[in-house]
Amino acid sequence: LARRFPPVGELLHLIPNCCHITMKAYLLGALSVSFWLAKSMQLPQVVQETSMRQEPGSGACSPTLQSDREFDLIIYGATGFTGRLAAGYLSMGLPGAPRWAIGGRSKVDLMNLGSELAGIGSQPAVTALVADLQDLESLKAMTRRAKVVLTYAGPYELYDGENLIKASLSTCTHYVDITGETNWKLEMMRKYDSEAQARGLSVVQSAGFDSLPADLISMLAAEEVAADGHGPPTEIAVLWTKVNGWKSGGTLASANYSFSHHFFLGSYGLAPGATKASPDAAAALFDEEQFYYSASGVDVPVIHRSMNLRFPGAPISVSEASSASVRSNQETFLADPRMQTDPPPEHPAAGEGPPAWMRRGGSF
């Protein structure tokens, strides 16, 4: 849902081992998008021609304002399960890693995390920034210090995630999240799409397992078909053959919140004005038996939005399903003896998720 879609080839290049380990899809997908925004994002020409420094307001953001930032990236919600994984990944001292900081509402939890991260690599102590999602001014004080804020603090609607979008737009900061809350995304799009475009900023949502893998590979396929100059494909089908992993507490909480508070928007809920096409034609691309894929209600609206942005007016049939091998692969994966000695939490609470062996061995 980037307000200006980056070249998908660049994103793919930035995702190491892109199809290995489902938990990595949550942190590496979002981190890759964030890195790209921090390092490569070019503001619109009208903004680039503005040489004077400006304070955050309602007009286009000055390039000078972004270039003077203390950090490339802030990981917000860093003390949660997936945020902690992302912070640990950055602490490994990767080549070309951004200047980064961690953020959250609890100073004690952030300081404890900082101490843990100090023992991972040889990097200097990470800066901890305290900001509460219910305190807009504290969020602005945080976001104006970075080029990009990446938030893992969900469920996003429940925890006032809108305030972080407001703060980011106010302080000329790009925003990335991993939400799967389609109704909330539509509300944010309606409220802030025009402002993001006017300010030359990107608001990127669903940059995790929902829905980056399906959206990215669909766009790569569509771009390849369209490369002959005869237009985009008429059908795109995503078929999952393996989804081996386990849910985290945040993912479970977000799903439960959406099920109890949201209604299904339909496949074109995020692409108003798009030319509609039945999914049946796309589903027919695969001969094998297909089964319901649990995240299709999140992924397919994102794919339709991306296709409508890239190929406006083109009626593209989109389907997403699971093959029979998903179940058999899961059964094999979950037959591991460590399911008895080091099992994942059956109903993970906030801050809980799959153990290390599942994160290393999971794949899709």
C-alpha positions, 0 to 999 in steps of 0.5 A: 500500500505504498503511496508511491510503489517502489520498484519491486525488483529492488525490494526483492533484492533487499530481502535475503532468503525471501521465502525462508521462515515465516517469522522472518517474513514479518520482520525482514519484509517490513525492514526491507521496505523501511531500509529502501525508504530510508536509503533510496526514497526520492521525494517528488520533483516539486519537493526536490526543487525546494531548497529552503529548510522548512519546519513540519506543517501541511505542505510538501516536506523539504529534502533538507529536513529528511537528510538531517535526521539523527536516525534512518529508522526507528523500530516502534513496539520493539519490546513485543515479540516480533519487534524484539526479533527485528531489533535483534536482527539489526543488532547483528551489525549487518553491512549497510545497516541503517542508523536506528533506535528502538521505541515504545511506551515503557522506559523500563522495558526498552532499557531492558531490551537495550541491555539484551541487544548490547550482548548480541553484536559489537554495535554501540548501545542502541538509543531508546525513545519513549513515546506513548501511542495515546500521546501525540506530542510524544510521538511527534518528538520521536518521529521527527528524529528519524527518516522512517518509523516501522511499527510492530505495535498491534492490533493497530486500531485497538492501540491507537496506531492512527496517532503514529501515522498522524505524527509521521505525516506531521514530522515528514517521516515515512511510515511502515507497519505489518497490520492485517486489519483491512478495515482499518487500512481503508479508514487510514487510506481515506483519511491520509492518502491525500496528505501523504501524497501532498507531503511527498511521504510514503505510508506503507501498510501490510509489509509483513507475511500479510501481505508482502509475499503474495503482493510482491510475487504477484507484482513481479509476475504482472510486470514480467507479463506486461514487459512485452508491451501488450498490457498486464495479465488478465489473471493472477493466481497465488497458490500456497504449497507450504506454510510451516510456522506458528502464530505469535501473540500479536498476530493472534490478538490482531486476528481476534480483534478483526474477527470481532470488530470488522466486517469483510470489505470484499476483494476490492475494498482497498481499490475503489474505482478498480475495474472488477473481474471474477476470481474464477478465471484466475483460480482456473490457472492451476489444475490441482485441487485448491482449498481456502487460504486463511489470509486471502481476505487480507492479501487479495484486497492488497493485490487488487490495490497494487494492480489498480495503482500499477495498471489502472482500469485493467480488469485483472482476476485475482485468486489466492488458495492453498494446495493439499500439500500445505496440510501434509507439509504442516503435519511433517513440520509439527511432527518434530520431536521438539514439539514435545520438549520445546513446544510453542504456546498453544494460545500465545499471549502478548510478547509470546511466539514460536520458539527458536527452532520453529523460527529457524526451521519454518518456511513457506 
